[in-house]
Structures are given as C-alpha cells and as structure tokens.
C-alpha cells in the first residue's frame, strides 16, 4: 500500500486555517510559527498536486479542491478522536474525558449540579462543558466534538434527521416580583395585572429573548402589551435588578431556586398561564459513545429527568439504593 499523501498534522493545520480565517491566526491557535503553517500547506499541495487556497484575497479562501479535502478532513479527524476515546475506555473510567453541551440556562444552572454528582462518582474523568446556542450545540454533536447535550430550542431540520432526540424534562418560566412590590402581597395575579407591570428583560435581539417571547405568546399572553422598562444582557443581571426593586421579570425557575428559598424575590401564580418548554437530550446514534458518556447518561441524567421521560425509566432498584 502506497504512503498517504498527507499527515494528520497537515489536516489539523488545514482545519485550523479554515476555522480561524487566516494562516497567522491558525499558527497562533496551534502554537507554531506562521512560516511553519505555510510550509506544511505548500507541501500538502505539492503532495496532492492541487491548489487548496485562493491566495488572492485577504482571508484564506478554499478552492474547490480545498473544500473537498476539508469535508474528508473533518471525518478523518473525528474518527481519530473517537479512536482515542475507545482506547481510553479500556481503562474502566480511571481516566478519559466527557464532553457535554448545553444551552445557556441549562448550562449555567442545571449542568453544574449534574457534573458535581458525576465527579463525585468518577473523580478521575475530566469533564468539559460547552455552553452555546441550540444550533451550534447540535452541529457540535453531529461533528463528534461533544458526546451529548441538553438543549431547549429547536434544531434545524437536517439535524433532526441525523441526531437522536429524547425528551428530558420541562423548563418553566415564572413571573417574579420584588418582595416590596405592591402586588407581592398576592399569591395569584391575572393576565391583566401583568399588562400594568414594568418588566426587565433580555435585549430584544438576543436569541433567548426571542425564545422567551414565543413561549409567552404560545401561552396566550399578548407580548406587545407588556411594558419593557429595562433591557439587560444576562439572566443574572435581570435577577439582581428584580431583587433591587427595579421591576418584574419572567425567569426560568431553575435560575431562581436559591432566591425563592431565601425569600429575596416573590413568585406569584398567574391565572391560566403556564409557560413551559421541553428540554431534550441529544446525541449522535451512529457515533461511538464513550463509557464516560454512558455513565453520565445512566447514573446522572435519570436523577434530573421528569417522571414521564424515557430517561427516568432507566433508574433501576439498585440505583435507587445508591
């Protein structure tokens, strides 16, 4: 069998150039010099007898041949990573790694508790959590960059056909008020009461704000009638603003559990209003699933899943006794 006309290092360099957008940034990300990167690409082009980059523009632009090589490069390097995972698993979870993805709210408030329990049981497994948009997280799963993820948004159609999607639990949005607000004496409000409140919300252009607005609309609320007095760029900032008496807000219940227990904010019910969305576990059924990923799925996820989730049904009598 003839020698291959490329090396894994050359494929990693090609991938880095496309990811970073330039030879220099790729060199910086790989901790090598720019001349070294350029030389490797020149050698690769010579070995393959093709031109991979159009060098006329300011940004590194792939030629048609470069695009073809990149598509196979992603598959080859992904298989290499899966091979390493499989070999690490032979060590019976006395090492190895777990790569998890999550959307913003889940990654900030729920995942740390899950990871804490997992680390107690498997302290020698390193865990990395990546928090991104649902779309980006879905593609990371598809490309083999993370093992599994929990998302709240909708995946693109092409990913729905590719990935396994399992209902996990519900994510509820709750109305919260400052404890000294006049309506905080009430345990239940009407929808009409909401239209008289001043709200604090995320920036109107943020993806999370759009998701929240759509959830409210689906729940029968006229979002256009809500008075937005202030827009902030994070849920934590909104939560602090509510506690400071600056207005009302809709916040995920998982993000305010500590404040509710401490009595620093008020959570009234709203008549005929339930704002919930389904959180889902996603993974790639055709890719290798590491023992660390299987352990997380079997030992940790059922503890946080809703009673009707298929994941919850994985709990065995033995696991209940642990």
C-alpha positions in Angstrom: 0.0 0.0 0.0 1.4 3.4 -1.0 2.1 6.0 1.6 -0.7 8.6 2.1 -0.1 12.0 0.5 -0.9 13.8 3.8 -0.4 13.6 7.5 -2.8 14.2 10.4 -0.8 17.3 11.4 -1.4 18.7 7.9 -5.1 18.0 8.2 -5.2 19.7 11.6 -3.5 22.7 10.1 -5.9 22.9 7.2 -8.8 22.7 9.6 -7.3 25.4 11.9 -6.8 27.8 8.9 -10.5 27.4 7.9 -11.7 27.8 11.4 -9.5 30.8 12.3 -9.8 32.5 8.8 -6.1 33.1 8.3 -2.7 31.4 8.3 -1.4 33.6 11.1 -4.4 33.0 13.4 -4.2 29.3 12.7 -0.5 29.3 13.6 -1.3 31.2 16.9 -4.0 28.7 17.8 -1.7 25.7 17.2 1.3 27.4 19.0 3.6 27.2 15.9 5.0 29.8 13.6 3.3 31.2 10.5 6.1 30.0 8.2 5.7 26.5 9.6 2.0 26.5 8.7 2.6 27.9 5.3 5.3 25.3 4.6 3.0 22.5 5.6 0.3 23.7 3.3 2.7 24.1 0.4 4.0 20.5 1.0 0.4 19.3 1.2 -0.5 21.0 -2.1 2.7 19.5 -3.7 1.9 16.0 -2.5 -1.7 16.2 -3.6 -0.9 18.1 -6.8 -3.7 20.6 -6.2 -4.1 24.2 -5.0 -6.0 24.3 -1.7 -6.3 28.0 -1.1 -7.0 31.1 -3.2 -4.3 33.4 -2.1 -5.6 36.5 -3.9 -7.9 37.7 -1.1 -7.3 39.0 2.5 -9.0 36.0 4.0 -7.9 32.4 3.5 -10.4 31.1 1.0 -10.6 27.4 0.0 -10.6 26.3 -3.7 -12.9 23.6 -4.8 -10.2 21.0 -4.2 -9.7 22.5 -0.7 -13.4 22.2 0.0 -13.4 18.5 -0.9 -10.3 17.8 1.2 -11.8 19.7 4.2 -15.0 17.6 4.1 -12.9 14.4 4.4 -10.6 16.1 6.9 -13.5 16.6 9.3 -14.4 12.9 9.1 -10.9 11.6 9.4 -10.0 13.7 12.5 -13.4 12.9 14.1 -12.7 9.2 13.7 -9.2 9.8 15.2 -10.9 11.4 18.3 -13.3 8.5 18.6 -10.5 6.0 18.4 -8.7 7.8 21.3 -12.0 7.7 23.3 -12.4 4.0 22.7 -8.8 3.2 23.8 -9.2 5.4 26.9 -12.4 3.4 27.9 -10.3 0.3 28.2 -9.1 1.8 31.5 -12.5 1.4 33.1 -13.3 5.1 33.8 -10.0 5.5 35.6 -9.3 8.4 33.3 -10.7 9.6 30.0 -12.9 12.6 29.3 -16.5 13.6 29.0 -17.6 16.5 26.7 -21.0 17.9 27.3 -23.0 20.6 25.6 -25.9 22.7 26.8 -27.9 25.8 26.0 -27.4 28.9 28.2 -29.9 28.4 31.0 -29.4 24.7 31.4 -25.6 25.1 31.2 -25.5 27.8 33.8 -27.9 26.5 36.4 -28.6 22.8 35.9 -25.5 21.2 34.4 -23.1 22.2 37.2 -25.2 20.2 39.7 -25.1 17.2 37.3 -21.4 17.5 36.8 -20.8 17.7 40.5 -22.6 14.4 41.1 -20.7 12.8 38.2 -17.4 14.0 39.5 -18.1 12.6 43.0 -18.7 9.1 41.5 -16.0 9.3 38.8 -13.3 11.7 40.1 -10.7 10.7 37.6 -12.7 11.5 34.5 -12.2 15.1 33.2 -15.4 16.9 32.3 -15.7 19.8 29.8 -18.9 21.8 29.5 -19.6 23.9 26.4 -22.4 26.4 26.5 -23.7 27.6 23.1 -26.8 28.2 21.1 -29.0 25.2 20.3 -28.0 25.3 16.7 -24.2 25.4 17.4 -24.6 22.7 20.0 -26.5 20.4 17.6 -23.7 20.8 15.0 -21.1 20.0 17.6 -22.9 16.7 18.3 -23.2 16.0 14.6 -19.5 16.6 14.1 -18.4 14.5 17.1 -17.0 17.4 19.0 -19.1 16.7 22.1 -20.6 13.5 23.5 -24.1 14.6 24.4 -26.1 17.7 25.2 -29.2 19.1 26.7 -31.0 21.8 24.7 -34.2 23.8 24.9 -34.5 25.3 21.4 -35.4 23.8 18.1 -32.8 22.1 15.9 -32.5 22.6 12.2 -34.4 20.1 10.1 -31.3 18.4 8.8 -30.1 17.8 12.4 -33.4 16.3 13.5 -33.0 13.6 10.9 -29.4 12.9 12.0 -29.5 13.0 15.8 -31.3 11.1 18.5 -33.6 13.4 20.4 -35.0 12.3 23.7 -37.4 14.3 26.0 -35.6 15.1 29.2 -37.5 17.5 31.4 -39.5 20.7 31.4 -38.1 24.2 31.7 -40.6 26.5 33.4 -40.6 30.3 33.2 -42.0 32.1 36.3 -43.1 35.6 36.9 -41.1 37.2 39.7 -41.6 40.4 41.6 -39.6 42.5 44.1 -40.6 41.5 47.6 -41.7 45.1 48.3 -43.8 45.4 45.2 -47.5 46.2 46.0 -48.6 43.0 44.2 -46.2 40.9 46.2 -48.9 40.5 48.9 -50.9 38.4 46.4 -50.4 34.7 45.7 -52.1 34.9 42.4 -52.4 37.5 39.6 -54.4 37.8 36.4 -53.0 38.3 32.9 -54.5 41.8 33.0 -52.3 42.5 36.1 -49.2 41.7 34.0 -50.0 44.5 31.5 -49.8 47.0 34.3 -46.3 45.9 35.4 -43.0 47.3 34.4 -40.7 44.5 33.1 -37.0 43.9 32.9 -36.0 41.6 30.0 -33.1 40.5 27.9 -32.1 42.5 24.8 -34.8 42.3 22.1 -32.2 41.0 19.6 -31.0 38.1 21.7 -31.9 34.6 20.7 -33.0 33.7 24.3 -35.3 36.8 24.4 -37.0 35.6 21.2 -37.5 32.2 22.6 -39.0 33.6 25.8 -41.3 35.9 23.9 -42.5 33.0 21.7 -43.2 30.9 24.8 -45.2 33.7 26.3 -47.2 34.1 23.1 -47.8 30.3 22.9 -49.2 30.6 26.5 -51.8 33.1 25.5 -50.1 36.3 26.6 -50.1 39.4 24.4 -46.4 40.2 24.5 -47.0 43.5 22.7 -48.9 44.8 25.7 -46.1 44.1 28.2 -44.3 47.3 29.2 -40.5 46.8 29.0 -38.8 49.4 31.2 -35.3 47.9 31.1 -33.2 45.6 28.9 -30.2 43.8 30.3 -27.7 41.3 28.8 -27.9 38.4 31.2 -30.4 36.4 33.4 -28.2 37.1 36.5 -28.4 40.9 35.8 -32.1 40.7 35.5 -32.4 38.6 38.7 -30.3 41.2 40.6 -32.4 44.0 39.2 -35.6 42.4 40.4 -34.2 41.9 43.9 -33.2 45.6 43.9 -36.8 46.5 43.3 -36.4 47.8 39.7 -39.2 45.7 38.1 -40.8 42.4 37.3 -39.4 39.6 35.0 -40.0 36.2 33.6 -37.2 33.9 34.7 -36.5 30.2 34.5 -37.5 28.5 37.7 -34.1 26.7 37.8 -32.3 30.0 37.9 -34.2 31.4 41.0 -34.4 28.4 43.4 -31.9 29.9 45.8 -33.6 33.3 45.8 -37.0 31.8 46.4 -35.7 29.7 49.3 -34.1 32.9 50.8 -37.3 34.9 50.2 -35.5 37.7 48.3 -38.0 37.6 45.4 -41.7 36.8 45.1 -43.1 34.3 42.7 -46.9 34.6 42.3 -49.0 32.3 40.2 -50.8 33.8 37.2 -54.3 32.6 36.4 -54.5 30.5 33.3 -50.8 31.0 32.5 -48.2 28.2 32.3 -45.0 28.9 30.5 -43.1 25.7 29.8 -40.8 24.3 27.2 -39.3 20.8 26.7 -35.7 20.2 27.4 -34.2 17.4 25.2 -31.2 15.2 25.4 -29.4 14.9 22.0 -26.6 12.6 20.8 -25.4 11.0 17.6 -26.6 7.4 17.5 -24.1 6.4 14.8 -21.1 7.7 16.6 -19.1 5.9 19.3 -20.4 6.6 22.8 -17.7 6.6 25.4 -18.1 4.8 28.7 -17.9 8.2 30.4 -20.9 9.4 28.3 -22.8 6.2 29.0 -22.1 6.5 32.8 -23.4 10.1 32.8 -26.5 9.1 30.8 -27.3 6.1 33.1 -26.2 7.4 36.5 -26.9 11.1 36.5 -29.5 12.1 33.9 -32.3 10.0 35.3 -32.0 11.8 38.7 -33.0 15.1 37.0 -35.4 13.8 34.3 -39.1 14.4 34.5 -41.2 11.3 35.6 -42.6 10.7 32.1 -39.2 10.9 30.4 -37.7 7.7 28.8 -34.5 8.6 30.6 -36.2 8.5 34.0 -37.3 4.9 33.3 -33.6 3.9 33.2 -33.5 4.1 37.0 -33.2 0.6 38.5 -33.8 -0.6 42.1 -30.1 -0.8 42.5 -29.5 2.8 41.5 -32.3 4.0 43.9 -30.4 2.4 46.8 -27.2 4.2 46.0 
